[in-house]
Each structure stands twice: as C-alpha cells, then as structure tokens.
Amino acid sequence: MFGVDGFSLRPREAVGISMTAEGLRLVRLAAPEERNGAWTVTASSGAACSCDGADTAALAAAACVALRSLGWAHLPLGLALPVELTMTAERELPAALTGAELQAALLWAMRAEADREGRTLPADLRLCCAPMETDANTHRYWTAAMTESRVQAYFSAFSVRGLRLRRLTICPPDGGTLAPLIAAALDPRMPWEEPEERTGECAAIYAGLLVPVPSSPLSWHAEHRIFPQLRRHAPELTAGAATLIFAAAVSVDAAGLMAERTATETVQEELRLHDADVRRMEDYAMRRAAVAERERVLAEVQAESLPLRALLVHLGTLPLKGIHLTALRVGQMLEIEGEAESYEALATMTEHIAADGFFRAPPVLAEASREDGHIRFVLRTDGVGL
C-alpha cells in the first residue's frame, strides 16, 4: 500500500501514456517484490503522433502502433491528456472533503459560478481533482472537467483497438499529490548519472501510477457495460414496478376493508342477541366508523387513481441515482420528501424535473439539511400538468 491515495499494488505492471508537442511519451512501470512493491520506471520511449489528442480514434491508433512495436500492448494503460482538452481551474472549499463528496461539492461550485455569470455547463460534466497545499482555514483543489460522452469516447476508441485503457486523467502541475511517488519511480540512479529531461515523462508516470487504483478522484474510469443497458430500460422497468406496487397496495387495502366489514357485521349480529354487552357494542361502533372512513378514503383514491398513478409512474422514470424518496403528499400543493447521497444527485433530479414540463410550475427546494451523512430535502410545487 502507498500512503498517497492508499491504493493496492496490483497489477504488477502498467504503462503510462502522455501527449507532447513531439508526439507520444510511453513509460513502462513495474512493482517488483525486491523493491517491496514500490513502483519503478523500467523503460521509457517516444512515438510519433500527428493528432493533438482531440481525435480519439487517431490517438488510439497511434498508441496501438507504438505499444505493439514495444511489445507492451497486453499491459493495462493509463492516459494523461493535455490540459488544453479540458476545463481546468483552482477552487477553494470551506471544508476538507474526499471522494465522491469532494467531486460533488466542486461540481456544485462550478455550476453556481456559471449561473452567476450567465453561462450553462453541460449536464454530463465529470471532474477529476487533486488537493493542493492548504492551511487551517483554506482548502484548495485543482480540478479538470470533461463531459461524460467525451470521457467514454477515449475508452471506447482504445477498446476497439484491443487495448486495456484503465484510467484517463489530467496531470496537475508538478505531479500534484503523486509528486513523491513520481520521483521515487525514477530512482534508483547511479551517482554519476545525470537526470534526463524527457518531455511529458512526468505526466506519463502520473497516469501509469493511477492504473492500479480501484477508484480515485484523480482520474476517470470506464463505465461498466451493465449500467448503460440498465439505464436504457430504466424508464420501462421503474414505471412497471411503480404500477404493480400501486395496484398491489390497493388490492391489499380493499381485501382488508372487506374482511373488516364482515367482522363488523358479525359482531353487530352478536350484539343484537346480547343487549347487555353495551360496552362491546360501543367498541365495534367505533370500528364501524373507522371502516367507513377508510372506505371513503379508498373511494377518493380510486376516483383520482388516474392522475395519482400518472404521478407515481412519472416519479419512477426520474433519474433517482443516489436519491431515496420517503414521502409524497398530494393536496393543494405537492410535496416530495426524500434523502440524497450528495448535492450532485439532488441537483440532477431537480434539473430533470424542471426540464420535463410534467408539473405546472418547476418544483422549489423548500427544505434541505444534512443528517447522518445524507441530505434530507423537501421539493414543493402546485401540482402536475394533467
């Protein structure tokens, strides 16, 4: 295990690739047991590349030719893109965060800044970020942003060529938090050897060191294939499930009401035969009133079943990744309560609701508070546009 980012040294070999003005820089790294698993640069090579990295197919083709000529095409890869291909910035946060929460907070800050400036950011924006030097009151982070479709285009282009691209990243200035590991990977050198400056080598080593990392905000990784398939069928699956659950709930409630009515009528017959048991009659009279109230409520639900079902089906089609709905109140105002794993998930849901035109007016975030690591929220609107 390394102290920085805490990742496991598996696999034992990897290749880091970076782009320079002269072409590609490819660095092979290994984690031999004789060095206690510490990553070391074992070979470095340059290769011609006429594209600037924006053409994913041309970049993958050039990398494939270079890797096959070196005999490295079977190894897992990390690719560091030029900073010019992404939106980079330095940002401050009031608290020290890590992981998905850090990325969500930085993305939230980017969107807030864009709103203030009258700009619109892509909906599928993804970040990789690295902490910078901080003090007790300031927490600074270096960020690079790219759209999800663009990120996946690189993984797809390399996959078509039969290459195993594991990590896509942007190297922060001077290697960021991995600078000590980059320096260690270049050692050992003999005392008389002069350090050779190779353009792009630091970025290539940075990308290679991220290959064995299971997950890290320092890089992007390929989306698993199962998730796009599930996402394509999510509206049908969730709508069907919501309809079945609603129908089952109504059926169970109706069966319970009929059972309650039968039991009540039986008790009333017994009470007519036993006039002395007044207290039992009063008790079951109260039960009868309760049954009548439930029947009235059920009748109202059945009378309004179409819009309520439409509302439930619509909620089932929303992108609720990281969202758990806990309550739904329908009246003059519609209130939706739930819990969100992050502000990013809450923002995605509210943006989708505001854009689809299902409600008469865009929902308003009435309440939001963090409890037990989750964000409890209440959305409020004046109803659906049925």
Secondary structure, DSSP 8 states (H G I E B T S, - for coil): --SSTT----SSEEEEEEEETTEEEEEEEE--GGGTT--EEEEEEEE---S-SS-HHHHHHHHHHHHHHHT-TTS-EEEE--GGGSEEEEEEESS---HHHHHHHHHHHHHHHHHHTT----TTEEEEEEE----SS-EEEEEEEEEHHHHHHHHHHHHHTT--EEEEE---GGGGGGHHHHHHHH----TT------TTHHHHHHHHHTTT-SS-TTSB----THHHHHHHHHHHHHHHHHHHHHHHHHHHHHHHHHHHHHHHHHHHHHHHH-TT-HHHHHHHHHHHHHHHHHHHHHHHHHHTHHHHHHHHHHHHHS--TTEEEEEEEESSSEEEEEEESSHHHHHHHHHHHHHH--BSS--EEEEEEEETTEEEEEEEES-B--
